[in-house]
Amino acid sequence: MSKPLTPSAARALRSLGRDVRIARKKRRMPMADFAERMGVSLGTLGRLERGEPGVSLGALAMALLVLGELRRLDELLDVSRDDTGLLLDVSALPQRIRRPGPPRG
């Protein structure tokens, strides 16, 4: 059994679903046409647009592809913009760099 979502994670998924729905509507695409182009059922599209957590990442990727926004998935967690990760990298640097000594042997 999966762990329940935190309220903030559930809110983020609902917001993502709402954004997919709005983007689809801006493009004047009926749900049936959009679902067909995504290769999913109307039920799956409805769950995606409601932000339900069980919808696959594959369905989201196909929705972004149909919307012409697939690049956004690549940018989702760009490691070059991961401030926390970059700070952790810096904190892991050695305190002192020593000149290599003569080879032992």
PLY file of the C-alpha trace (Angstrom):
ply
format ascii 1.0
element vertex 105
property float x
property float y
property float z
element edge 104
property int vertex1
property int vertex2
end_header
0.00 0.00 0.00
1.36 3.43 -0.86
1.93 6.15 1.70
-0.70 8.93 1.68
0.35 12.25 0.20
1.06 15.24 2.35
-1.39 18.12 1.89
1.25 20.17 0.08
2.06 17.33 -2.34
-1.66 16.74 -3.03
-2.14 20.48 -3.63
0.79 20.51 -6.08
-0.69 17.59 -8.03
-4.10 19.26 -8.18
-2.44 22.43 -9.45
-0.54 20.46 -12.10
-3.75 18.75 -13.20
-5.57 22.07 -13.39
-2.75 23.50 -15.48
-2.92 20.57 -17.92
-6.69 21.08 -18.22
-6.32 24.83 -18.83
-3.56 24.27 -21.42
-5.77 21.73 -23.23
-8.72 24.14 -23.22
-6.60 27.03 -24.47
-5.72 24.85 -27.44
-9.45 24.15 -27.95
-8.97 20.39 -27.69
-11.92 18.28 -26.54
-11.06 15.70 -23.88
-11.74 12.80 -26.25
-9.33 14.13 -28.89
-6.67 14.94 -26.32
-6.93 11.50 -24.67
-6.73 9.81 -28.07
-3.61 11.76 -29.03
-2.08 10.91 -25.64
-2.93 7.23 -26.12
-4.91 7.00 -22.87
-8.54 6.55 -21.88
-10.86 9.42 -21.03
-10.80 8.18 -17.44
-7.01 8.47 -17.26
-7.14 11.98 -18.69
-9.83 12.92 -16.17
-7.68 11.58 -13.31
-4.65 13.49 -14.64
-6.64 16.73 -14.86
-7.94 16.22 -11.31
-4.39 15.71 -10.08
-4.91 12.21 -8.77
-1.63 10.67 -7.57
-2.02 7.27 -9.27
-1.69 8.61 -12.82
1.54 7.45 -14.46
4.41 9.70 -15.38
4.03 8.28 -18.88
0.55 9.81 -19.12
1.91 13.16 -17.96
4.76 12.94 -20.47
2.32 12.22 -23.30
0.09 15.12 -22.23
3.09 17.45 -22.34
4.09 16.07 -25.73
0.62 16.66 -27.19
0.62 20.18 -25.70
4.01 20.88 -27.28
5.58 21.33 -23.84
7.63 18.13 -23.39
10.79 20.17 -22.75
9.27 21.19 -19.43
9.63 17.63 -18.18
13.37 17.82 -18.92
13.54 21.05 -16.91
11.56 19.73 -13.95
14.55 19.06 -11.72
17.48 20.43 -13.65
20.55 19.53 -11.57
22.34 22.68 -12.71
19.59 24.70 -10.97
19.36 22.52 -7.85
20.46 25.06 -5.23
20.34 22.59 -2.35
22.34 20.00 -4.30
24.90 22.63 -5.29
25.28 23.74 -1.66
25.75 20.12 -0.58
28.45 19.72 -3.25
30.27 22.79 -1.92
29.99 21.62 1.70
31.55 18.27 0.73
34.71 19.89 -0.62
37.87 19.16 1.38
38.91 21.79 3.91
42.53 21.70 2.80
44.30 20.66 -0.38
47.81 19.33 0.18
50.61 19.13 -2.29
51.29 15.55 -3.25
54.29 14.12 -1.51
56.95 11.85 -2.98
55.67 8.45 -4.09
55.82 5.80 -1.42
57.30 2.53 -2.24
0 1
1 2
2 3
3 4
4 5
5 6
6 7
7 8
8 9
9 10
10 11
11 12
12 13
13 14
14 15
15 16
16 17
17 18
18 19
19 20
20 21
21 22
22 23
23 24
24 25
25 26
26 27
27 28
28 29
29 30
30 31
31 32
32 33
33 34
34 35
35 36
36 37
37 38
38 39
39 40
40 41
41 42
42 43
43 44
44 45
45 46
46 47
47 48
48 49
49 50
50 51
51 52
52 53
53 54
54 55
55 56
56 57
57 58
58 59
59 60
60 61
61 62
62 63
63 64
64 65
65 66
66 67
67 68
68 69
69 70
70 71
71 72
72 73
73 74
74 75
75 76
76 77
77 78
78 79
79 80
80 81
81 82
82 83
83 84
84 85
85 86
86 87
87 88
88 89
89 90
90 91
91 92
92 93
93 94
94 95
95 96
96 97
97 98
98 99
99 100
100 101
101 102
102 103
103 104
